[in-house]
Amino acid sequence: MESLSPARRTTEGCVASGADPAGLLAELVAIDSVNPGYGAGGVGEAEIAGFAAGWLERAGLEVELEEAAPGRPNVVARARGRGGGRTLLLNGHTDTVGYAGMADPLVPRIEGRRLYGRGAADMKSGVAAVMLAGAHATRTRPAGDVVVALTVDEELTSLGSEALASRVVADGAVVAEPTGLEIGVAHRGFVWLEAETAGRAAHGSRPDLGEDAIVAMGPALVALGELGRRLRAREPHPLVGTASVHAATIAGGGEWSTYPDRCVLSVERRTLPGETPEEVAAELAGLFPDGSEVRVVFVREPLETPSEAHVVQTLSAAAPGAPLVGLPFWTDAALYAAAGIPSVVFGPGGGGPHELVEWADLDELDRAVEIFCRLVDTFCA
């Protein structure tokens, strides 16, 4: 094992800029940016936003800090082009999940060509890559603008990208999640739904007075399992496979000798491109007994970007041999696509996102920087 060396490693096409992807990644990993939704230990994104804003401003970009929520700023940095070209949006999120149980989560260390630490793969490696690509754009000045957007809260409800997508204007977007340098053009969405059955509270010795809300939920659980089997039996989407559904949590009752008067079930249904939230919610509502209260809690749309989209074509040319794939996880790219910006997911990989040992692949980080620099030069021409 080696600690992070002060010697600077440069990438082939960015030597003149003194680019140091590993060094920048190490600085980002060392900053605690746990999403505050993960409990009292979540300090949020303010410090890392301040660091990134200062770095990008020194690199020559026009930088704004825009609060998506109090104390939680997005960093929106623009490298102005010469005019007349396409605008490219490069996005990464600055928040991480928590690090309880990790050994030295905020001490970046290198072993071979891996850099370890919380957020190294998910997704501070991608953040470093798009920051360096933004700096590249200030030197080469293509015709179009490059917008580097570092957003908050992706690990929970994507408040940052949701706020940005409502106002940003771009001709294409790349979200730099860790795809292992594959080009993600599709992923599933999801619908979160709650259903509540009602009973009547009574002493356990009085079945003539009580109604069991948990038992009333039972047929719906069986129906949910049957729906899951039907979904898996349907014709799969060519990139993302089949839809799925599962019971996430269930709560009801309070003590041994009382009939429960309510039972609440939370359900997640992963959706395919082409499925609407309304159709899915209606499908799920039909599983529950008459009189149940069924409510949609949260929805995120799936992503499917056509292979002929310019951002797909130019990224494919910048990353020869990179396959077009569907991804198993949801990303902020769906929010930008819903706002009318053709969007893909592409970034350097690693291992252990959300796990106790997380690492970024430094060779892939170097390659990602080169690919993003080529993309800037061609897409914005």
Disulfide bonds with the S-S distance in Angstrom:
none
